[in-house]
Amino acid sequence: MGRWAWMGKRVVRQVWFRAALISLFGVALAVIAALVGPLLPGDVHGNLGQDAVGTILQIMASSMLAVTTFSLTAMVSAYGSATQLATPRATQLLIGDPTSQNALSTFLGAFVFSVVGIIGLQSSLYGDSGRVVLFSGTVLVVAVVVVTLLRWIGHITGFGRMGDVIDRVEEAASAAMAAFAADPRLGGRPATAVPTGAAPVFATRTGYVTHVDVASLGRIAERNGLVVHVAALPGTLVHPTRPLLHVEGALADHGDALAAAFAIERHRRFDQDPRLGLIALSEIASRALAPATNDPGTAIEVLNALLRVLLHLPPDEPDGEELAERPPIHVPRPTLDDMLTDAFRPLIREGIAEIEVTIRLAKTLAALGAARPYAAPSVARVAARLDRAARAAIPDAADLADYEAARTDGHWR
């Protein structure tokens, strides 16, 4: 995905974008009523006094302001609940929820429409036909508000709850993992050894890489006869002494343009970072297993989600041959060891005291190793770590026997 397409996708997800768009629609609807009214035939009017339409708009304006305030309060409360009970990394997913954004934007747009309509009535901008058009628009807005309110009532009952947060993080992690599986190199070529004479290009600020525009790097490289070795993948913390990339060829004054292909922000994002989804899920399970919470059921749900996410990896080892048709941009990729460590290390550390979680961990690893044979060596390393911790922490012989059986059984109970 190019930088501009990525930025456009980010903007569309923002709360203010939909709110501004629907508010502009409300203003346009109120203005169109004043403009279209005089153009209608003279017999198109009804017994709609200015006070009748004005009363409806007054009621809508006052009620929509209250509903908008309530909805915003409910959304902020859900963000805080997710941060405390699950993981702060999930907050960005809740903020980008389209249903809550549509609800808040619709209520705000209806309020703006009502205020503009009231101003127009008080200014005598609407004739008899104009009031008919305004009344028709008001009925339409009321219908949209009612439908949106019904959807919002059903949505808010589960919004920000633990199950909802786990589902959202799993969906984001699955999308990132599927994109990674489809193109582990982000459109570039497999990584190769960086030559000794390659010139490094450093970041000018400190933060996480959230997007790498490989297509932009490719255009610069091909135009100037360069070979680029990416050193910082999305999710990497960079600073002015850590290189973003290394360049073979005459770097000249292209360093700034190459560095501009890397988006650097304060916080990690899910889009190009498959490891962040695994980390967020493991954080939810780790917090659920804390002594103050003691919720092994949530940890087991997270393990199920982790397995579904990791099964988005292809059945076979991705082709490692260099693709000559791609630009000369060599991109490394996260290793399976890194991803499995992100997913399971906190669970092994926190969940070993809960035999149910330990058994499900063993079953999850067995199922993953059976479904993705090329991942078996990495899975075996994680399983060995789990085995050492389990044997040291499980005192009951029956529990230990159940664990032994789970190690070689990838089927669910």
ZIPEDA-V502497 format. One record per residue. N is the residue number from 1. RES is the residue in three letters. PHI is phi in whole degrees, -180 to 180 (999 if undefined). OMEGA is omega in radians with two decimals (NA if undefined). Layout:
# ZIPEDA-V502497
n->[N N]
res->[RES RES]
phi->[PHI PHI]
omega->[OMEGA OMEGA]
This chain:
# ZIPEDA-V502497
n->[1 2 3 4 5 6 7 8 9 10 11 12 13 14 15 16 17 18 19 20 21 22 23 24 25 26 27 28 29 30 31 32 33 34 35 36 37 38 39 40 41 42 43 44 45 46 47 48 49 50 51 52 53 54 55 56 57 58 59 60 61 62 63 64 65 66 67 68 69 70 71 72 73 74 75 76 77 78 79 80 81 82 83 84 85 86 87 88 89 90 91 92 93 94 95 96 97 98 99 100 101 102 103 104 105 106 107 108 109 110 111 112 113 114 115 116 117 118 119 120 121 122 123 124 125 126 127 128 129 130 131 132 133 134 135 136 137 138 139 140 141 142 143 144 145 146 147 148 149 150 151 152 153 154 155 156 157 158 159 160 161 162 163 164 165 166 167 168 169 170 171 172 173 174 175 176 177 178 179 180 181 182 183 184 185 186 187 188 189 190 191 192 193 194 195 196 197 198 199 200 201 202 203 204 205 206 207 208 209 210 211 212 213 214 215 216 217 218 219 220 221 222 223 224 225 226 227 228 229 230 231 232 233 234 235 236 237 238 239 240 241 242 243 244 245 246 247 248 249 250 251 252 253 254 255 256 257 258 259 260 261 262 263 264 265 266 267 268 269 270 271 272 273 274 275 276 277 278 279 280 281 282 283 284 285 286 287 288 289 290 291 292 293 294 295 296 297 298 299 300 301 302 303 304 305 306 307 308 309 310 311 312 313 314 315 316 317 318 319 320 321 322 323 324 325 326 327 328 329 330 331 332 333 334 335 336 337 338 339 340 341 342 343 344 345 346 347 348 349 350 351 352 353 354 355 356 357 358 359 360 361 362 363 364 365 366 367 368 369 370 371 372 373 374 375 376 377 378 379 380 381 382 383 384 385 386 387 388 389 390 391 392 393 394 395 396 397 398 399 400 401 402 403 404 405 406 407 408 409 410 411 412 413]
res->[MET GLY ARG TRP ALA TRP MET GLY LYS ARG VAL VAL ARG GLN VAL TRP PHE ARG ALA ALA LEU ILE SER LEU PHE GLY VAL ALA LEU ALA VAL ILE ALA ALA LEU VAL GLY PRO LEU LEU PRO GLY ASP VAL HIS GLY ASN LEU GLY GLN ASP ALA VAL GLY THR ILE LEU GLN ILE MET ALA SER SER MET LEU ALA VAL THR THR PHE SER LEU THR ALA MET VAL SER ALA TYR GLY SER ALA THR GLN LEU ALA THR PRO ARG ALA THR GLN LEU LEU ILE GLY ASP PRO THR SER GLN ASN ALA LEU SER THR PHE LEU GLY ALA PHE VAL PHE SER VAL VAL GLY ILE ILE GLY LEU GLN SER SER LEU TYR GLY ASP SER GLY ARG VAL VAL LEU PHE SER GLY THR VAL LEU VAL VAL ALA VAL VAL VAL VAL THR LEU LEU ARG TRP ILE GLY HIS ILE THR GLY PHE GLY ARG MET GLY ASP VAL ILE ASP ARG VAL GLU GLU ALA ALA SER ALA ALA MET ALA ALA PHE ALA ALA ASP PRO ARG LEU GLY GLY ARG PRO ALA THR ALA VAL PRO THR GLY ALA ALA PRO VAL PHE ALA THR ARG THR GLY TYR VAL THR HIS VAL ASP VAL ALA SER LEU GLY ARG ILE ALA GLU ARG ASN GLY LEU VAL VAL HIS VAL ALA ALA LEU PRO GLY THR LEU VAL HIS PRO THR ARG PRO LEU LEU HIS VAL GLU GLY ALA LEU ALA ASP HIS GLY ASP ALA LEU ALA ALA ALA PHE ALA ILE GLU ARG HIS ARG ARG PHE ASP GLN ASP PRO ARG LEU GLY LEU ILE ALA LEU SER GLU ILE ALA SER ARG ALA LEU ALA PRO ALA THR ASN ASP PRO GLY THR ALA ILE GLU VAL LEU ASN ALA LEU LEU ARG VAL LEU LEU HIS LEU PRO PRO ASP GLU PRO ASP GLY GLU GLU LEU ALA GLU ARG PRO PRO ILE HIS VAL PRO ARG PRO THR LEU ASP ASP MET LEU THR ASP ALA PHE ARG PRO LEU ILE ARG GLU GLY ILE ALA GLU ILE GLU VAL THR ILE ARG LEU ALA LYS THR LEU ALA ALA LEU GLY ALA ALA ARG PRO TYR ALA ALA PRO SER VAL ALA ARG VAL ALA ALA ARG LEU ASP ARG ALA ALA ARG ALA ALA ILE PRO ASP ALA ALA ASP LEU ALA ASP TYR GLU ALA ALA ARG THR ASP GLY HIS TRP ARG]
phi->[999 -68 -63 -69 -64 -65 -66 -63 -63 -66 -64 -62 -77 -73 -63 -65 -65 -68 -62 -66 -64 -72 -65 -63 -63 -63 -62 -62 -64 -67 -70 -62 -59 -72 -81 -80 -52 -64 -85 -78 -57 -64 -86 -92 -159 -137 -84 -114 -67 -60 -67 -64 -65 -63 -64 -62 -66 -64 -61 -65 -62 -68 -71 -68 -64 -67 -66 -62 -63 -62 -64 -64 -63 -64 -66 -63 -63 -65 -62 -65 -64 -64 -65 -81 -93 -113 -157 -61 -65 -82 -62 -64 -74 -68 -63 -86 -62 -68 -66 -68 -65 -64 -64 -61 -68 -65 -65 -67 -63 -65 -63 -63 -59 -64 -64 -65 -63 -63 -60 -64 -67 -67 -92 60 -82 -107 -84 -61 -67 -63 -68 -64 -64 -64 -64 -62 -64 -65 -61 -62 -64 -61 -63 -64 -64 -63 -61 -64 -65 -64 -64 -67 -63 -68 -77 -72 -64 -116 -66 84 -75 -59 -61 -65 -65 -60 -62 -67 -65 -63 -63 -65 -66 -66 -63 -66 -69 -64 -65 -64 -65 -71 -153 -63 -101 58 95 -104 -103 -59 -68 -130 -63 -79 -60 -60 -87 -67 -87 -81 -120 -101 -73 -100 -144 -103 168 -94 -72 -112 -160 -122 -89 -66 -62 -66 -59 -64 -65 -66 -65 -69 -71 -117 66 -108 -121 -112 -116 -70 -112 -126 -83 -55 102 -86 -83 -118 -153 -61 -109 -110 -71 -81 -161 -123 -124 -94 118 -77 -67 52 -108 -90 -60 -65 -66 -67 -66 -68 -75 -104 -87 -120 -133 -73 -127 -73 -125 -79 -56 -106 -120 -65 -74 -64 -62 -66 -64 -64 -64 -67 -66 -62 -66 -62 -68 -67 -91 -62 -55 -70 -103 52 -126 -65 -61 -66 -62 -67 -62 -65 -61 -62 -65 -61 -63 -63 -66 -68 -75 -75 -64 -65 -62 -119 -58 -58 -63 -97 -71 -68 -96 -67 -77 -86 -65 -77 -118 -95 -122 -73 -142 -61 -86 -63 -60 -63 -69 -69 -66 -58 -77 -113 -60 -63 -69 -66 -69 -92 -96 -67 -79 -103 -64 -63 -69 -63 -65 -68 -60 -62 -66 -63 -65 -64 -66 -65 -64 -73 -79 -128 -57 -68 -89 -56 -61 -68 -63 -63 -66 -67 -63 -65 -65 -61 -63 -63 -68 -66 -65 -82 -112 -98 -86 -82 -66 -67 -64 -66 -67 -62 -65 -60 -66 -69 -61 -110 -125 -90 -93 -81 -90]
omega->[3.13 -3.06 -3.09 3.09 3.11 3.12 3.09 3.09 3.12 -3.12 -3.11 -3.13 -3.07 -3.13 -3.05 -3.08 3.14 3.13 3.13 -3.11 -3.12 3.07 3.07 3.08 3.10 3.10 -3.13 -3.14 3.12 3.14 3.14 3.12 3.12 -3.10 -3.07 -3.09 -3.13 -3.11 -3.12 3.09 -3.06 -3.12 3.13 3.05 -3.11 -3.13 -3.14 3.13 3.13 -3.13 -3.12 3.13 -3.13 3.13 3.12 -3.13 3.10 3.12 -3.12 -3.10 -3.11 -3.11 -3.13 3.08 3.12 -3.14 3.11 3.11 3.11 -3.11 3.12 3.10 3.12 3.13 3.13 3.09 3.11 3.10 3.13 3.12 3.13 3.14 -3.07 -3.02 -3.06 3.13 3.09 3.14 -3.13 -3.05 -3.13 3.10 3.10 3.12 -3.14 -3.13 -3.07 -3.11 3.13 3.08 3.12 -3.14 -3.13 -3.12 3.13 3.13 3.11 3.11 3.09 3.09 3.14 3.10 -3.13 -3.12 3.13 3.09 3.11 3.10 3.13 3.12 -3.13 3.11 3.13 3.11 -3.07 2.96 3.14 3.14 3.11 3.11 3.06 3.12 3.12 3.11 3.11 3.10 3.12 3.10 3.12 -3.14 3.12 3.14 3.12 -3.14 -3.13 3.13 3.14 -3.14 3.10 3.09 -3.11 3.11 3.10 -3.08 -2.99 3.14 3.12 -3.06 3.10 3.09 -3.03 3.14 3.12 3.14 3.12 3.14 -3.12 3.13 3.11 3.14 3.12 3.13 3.13 3.12 3.12 3.14 3.10 3.10 3.09 -3.14 -3.13 -3.13 -3.08 -3.06 3.10 -3.14 3.13 -3.14 3.09 -3.13 3.05 3.12 -3.13 3.13 -3.10 -3.06 -3.12 -3.09 3.12 3.00 -3.01 3.03 3.10 -3.14 -3.14 3.14 3.14 2.98 -3.12 3.14 3.05 -3.14 -3.09 3.12 3.11 3.06 -3.13 3.13 3.13 -3.11 -3.11 -3.12 -3.05 3.09 -3.11 2.96 -3.02 3.05 -3.13 -3.13 -3.07 3.10 3.01 -3.06 -3.14 3.04 -3.13 3.13 -3.02 3.10 3.10 -3.06 2.99 -3.09 3.02 -3.02 2.95 -3.13 -3.12 -3.09 3.13 -3.12 -3.12 -3.07 -3.12 3.13 3.11 3.14 -3.13 3.10 3.13 3.03 -3.10 -3.11 -3.13 -3.03 3.11 3.12 -3.03 -2.86 -3.09 -3.01 -3.11 -3.12 -3.09 3.11 3.10 3.12 -3.11 3.11 3.14 3.08 3.10 3.13 -3.13 3.12 3.13 -3.11 3.10 -3.10 -3.13 -3.11 3.09 -3.09 -3.12 3.12 3.09 3.10 3.11 3.07 3.11 3.10 3.06 3.13 3.12 3.12 3.12 3.13 -3.09 3.10 2.98 3.01 -3.08 -3.13 -3.11 3.09 3.13 -3.12 -3.12 -3.11 3.13 3.13 -3.03 -3.09 3.14 3.14 -3.09 3.12 -3.10 -3.01 3.03 3.10 3.09 3.13 3.07 3.10 3.13 -3.07 3.13 3.06 3.09 -3.03 -2.90 -3.10 3.11 3.14 3.09 -3.12 -3.03 -2.97 -3.04 3.13 3.14 -3.05 3.12 3.13 3.14 3.12 -3.14 3.03 -3.14 3.14 3.14 3.12 3.12 3.14 3.13 3.12 3.12 -3.09 -3.13 -3.04 -3.12 3.09 -3.04 3.13 3.12 3.10 -3.13 3.12 3.10 3.14 3.11 3.09 3.09 -3.09 3.12 -3.12 -3.10 -3.11 3.12 -3.00 -3.08 -3.11 -3.03 -3.09 3.14 3.09 3.14 3.10 3.08 3.11 3.13 3.13 -3.11 -3.11 -3.08 -3.10 3.13 -3.10 -3.13 3.02 NA]
